[in-house]
Amino acid sequence: MFVLNHIISHIPVWSIRKFFYKLCGMKIGKKSRILMGVYVYAPWKITIGDGTYINEYCILDGRGGLDIKNNVSLSIKTTILTGTHDSKSDIFKFKSSPVTLEDNTWTGVGSTILPGVVLKRKSILAAGSVMINNRKFECEENMIYSGVPAVKICSRHLENNYNLGDWKPFLR
C-alpha cells in the first residue's frame, strides 16, 4: 500500500493511476476519475461506478467493502471508513462493515462516513459532517444531512438524475 498511496496516487496523469488502481483489483467505471493524493486501503474491495469523481486527499477504506455507485461526487478530504475497533473489546478487536454511496450522492469538503452507512440516492452529506451507522436512524433519498453526527436538515429537491463524467482534468 505504501507504493500505491505515496507514489502511484501522485502520478499527475489519470490514465496511469487508473491502470495501477485496476492492477490492484479496484473496479472503476467509465468516465470516473480519482484525482491525485487519494489514499486507498484494500483496493480489491472497492467498486466505483460510472461518472464518479473522487477529489484530492480523500481516504477510501475498502477493508469492509466499499461500493460507490454512478455519478457520485466526493469533495476534497472526504473520508470513508469501513473498518474500526470494537470499543467493548478488551483486545481492541477489529471489525468492519460495508459502506455504500448510491447514485447522484455528494459529500462536502472534509465530511466523514463511518462503517455500515448507506448514503441513499440523490442525498448530500454537508461539509464537515460525520455520518454514522445508527440503528435508530436510516438515511432517506434526496435529502441533505449535516452535523456531527449528521441529521436530516431538508430535502434536496433534485428531480432528475444528473450525469457527471465530462470533466477531464489533465494534471490532477
C-alpha positions, 0 to 999 in steps of 0.5 A: 500500500505504501507504493500505491498511496505515496507514489502511484496516487501522485502520478499527475496523469489519470490514465496511469493511476487508473491502470495501477488502481485496476492492477490492484483489483479496484473496479472503476467505471467509465468516465470516473476519475480519482484525482491525485493524493487519494489514499486507498486501503484494500483496493480489491474491495472497492467498486466505483461506478460510472461518472464518479469523481473522487477529489484530492486527499480523500481516504477510501477504506475498502477493508469492509467493502466499499461500493460507490455507485454512478455519478457520485461526487466526493469533495476534497478530504472526504473520508470513508471508513469501513473498518474500526475497533470494537470499543467493548473489546478488551483486545481492541478487536477489529471489525468492519462493515460495508459502506455504500454511496448510491447514485447522484450522492455528494459529500462536502469538503472534509465530511466523514462516513463511518462503517455500515452507512448507506448514503441513499440516492440523490442525498448530500452529506454537508461539509464537515459532517460525520455520518454514522451507522445508527440503528435508530436512524436510516438515511432517506433519498434526496435529502441533505444531512449535516452535523456531527453526527449528521441529521436530516436538515431538508430535502434536496429537491433534485428531480432528475438524475444528473450525469457527471463524467465530462470533466477531464482534468489533465494534471490532477 
